[in-house]
């Protein structure tokens, strides 16, 4: 386990699973429909060994699953699990940040269209009032799992 997995922090735990180099891009590709190993290596330009390692870690973490699509020789497709689909909003929010602050020449390389048919830029909002949930409108307080340990000094309850 990496050092993030040792921290008593939900962000650190998530980073330990999905923030290794290449992993967010692998998840993006799976989400947009690239399912096969060769498709992923071709699209990303990633080495086969590194892709194998990342796919194995994502599968072990329950973020993806593999299913055979051919028997001779056996070949697999990779699909997002429910946990994998739950990371998509975070990925598209990261994409929106990149579009705003690190846009490639020529503008955003992809646009998002909601099921209502309208193009949109993701925003995080409060489910109660509908207002923006951003650095200026959120206060972080200790939760039921707050504990002393690396990465939680601000939230830890005094002993």
C-alpha positions in Angstrom: 0.0 0.0 0.0 1.2 3.5 -0.7 1.6 6.2 2.0 -1.8 7.8 1.0 -3.5 4.5 2.0 -2.1 4.9 5.5 -3.7 8.3 6.0 -7.0 8.6 7.8 -8.5 10.9 5.1 -11.0 10.2 2.4 -9.1 12.3 -0.2 -5.9 10.4 0.5 -7.7 7.1 0.3 -9.2 8.1 -3.1 -5.8 9.4 -4.4 -4.3 6.1 -3.4 -6.7 4.4 -5.8 -7.3 6.7 -8.7 -4.5 9.3 -8.9 -1.5 7.3 -10.0 0.0 8.6 -13.2 -2.1 7.4 -16.2 -5.0 6.1 -14.0 -7.4 9.1 -14.5 -6.8 8.9 -18.3 -7.4 5.1 -18.3 -10.7 5.8 -16.4 -11.6 8.5 -18.9 -11.0 6.2 -21.8 -13.1 3.4 -20.3 -15.9 5.9 -19.7 -15.9 7.2 -23.2 -16.0 3.6 -24.6 -12.5 2.3 -25.2 -12.7 -1.1 -23.6 -9.9 -3.3 -25.0 -6.3 -3.4 -23.9 -5.0 -2.6 -27.4 -7.4 0.4 -27.7 -6.1 1.8 -24.5 -2.4 1.4 -25.4 -3.0 3.0 -28.8 -5.0 5.9 -27.5 -2.8 6.7 -24.5 0.6 5.7 -25.9 1.2 3.9 -22.6 3.5 0.9 -22.3 1.8 -2.5 -22.1 3.5 -3.3 -18.7 2.4 0.0 -17.1 -1.1 -0.4 -18.4 -1.3 -3.9 -17.1 -0.2 -2.7 -13.7 -2.8 0.1 -13.6 -5.6 -2.2 -14.8 -4.7 -4.8 -12.1 -4.7 -2.1 -9.4 -8.0 -0.7 -10.5 -9.5 -4.2 -10.6 -8.2 -5.0 -7.2 -9.7 -1.8 -5.8 -13.1 -2.6 -7.4 -13.1 0.3 -9.8 -13.1 -1.8 -12.9 -13.9 -5.3 -13.9 -12.8 -7.4 -16.8 -14.9 -9.6 -18.9 -13.8 -12.0 -21.7 -14.9 -11.1 -25.2 -12.9 -13.8 -27.0 -12.0 -17.3 -26.1 -9.1 -18.3 -28.4 -6.9 -16.7 -27.4 -8.7 -15.4 -24.3 -9.0 -11.6 -24.5 -10.8 -9.2 -22.1 -12.7 -6.0 -22.1 -12.6 -3.6 -19.2 -15.7 -1.9 -17.8 -16.3 0.6 -15.0 -18.0 -0.9 -11.9 -20.4 1.2 -9.9 -17.4 2.6 -8.0 -15.8 3.4 -11.3 -18.9 5.2 -12.6 -19.0 7.2 -9.3 -15.6 8.7 -10.1 -16.8 10.2 -13.4 -18.2 13.4 -11.9 -14.8 14.0 -10.3 -13.1 13.4 -13.6 -15.3 15.8 -15.5 -14.9 18.4 -12.7 -11.2 18.0 -13.1 -11.7 18.4 -16.9 -13.6 21.7 -16.3 -10.7 23.0 -14.2 -8.3 22.0 -17.0 -10.5 23.7 -19.6 -10.5 26.9 -17.5 -6.9 27.0 -16.3 -4.8 24.8 -18.6 -6.6 24.7 -21.9 -4.7 23.2 -24.8 -4.1 25.4 -27.9 -7.3 25.7 -29.8 -9.6 25.3 -26.9 -11.1 22.4 -24.9 -10.6 19.1 -26.7 -13.9 17.7 -25.5 -17.3 19.1 -24.7 -19.9 17.6 -22.4 -23.6 17.1 -23.4 -26.1 16.2 -20.7 -29.0 13.7 -21.3 -31.3 16.8 -21.7 -29.4 17.5 -24.9 -27.7 20.7 -23.7 -23.9 21.3 -23.6 -22.7 22.1 -20.0 -19.7 22.8 -17.8 -19.8 20.8 -14.6 -20.2 22.7 -11.4 -20.5 21.4 -7.8 -23.6 22.7 -6.0 -25.2 22.3 -2.7 -28.0 19.7 -2.9 -30.1 21.7 -0.4 -30.1 25.2 -1.7 -28.6 24.8 -5.2 -25.9 27.4 -4.5 -22.3 26.9 -5.6 -20.2 24.6 -3.4 -16.7 26.2 -3.8 -13.8 27.3 -1.7 -15.6 30.4 -0.6 -18.9 28.8 0.4 -17.8 25.6 2.2 -16.6 25.0 5.8 -15.0 21.7 6.6 -15.7 20.2 10.1 -14.7 17.0 11.7 -16.9 14.0 10.8 -17.7 10.8 12.8 -14.5 9.2 11.5 -12.2 12.1 12.4 -9.2 10.7 14.2 -5.6 11.6 15.1 -3.2 10.5 12.4 -1.3 11.7 9.3 -3.3 13.9 7.0 -6.0 14.7 9.6 -4.4 17.1 12.0 -6.9 19.9 11.2 -10.0 17.7 11.8 -8.8 15.4 14.6 -10.8 15.7 17.8 -8.7 16.6 20.8 -7.8 13.7 23.1 
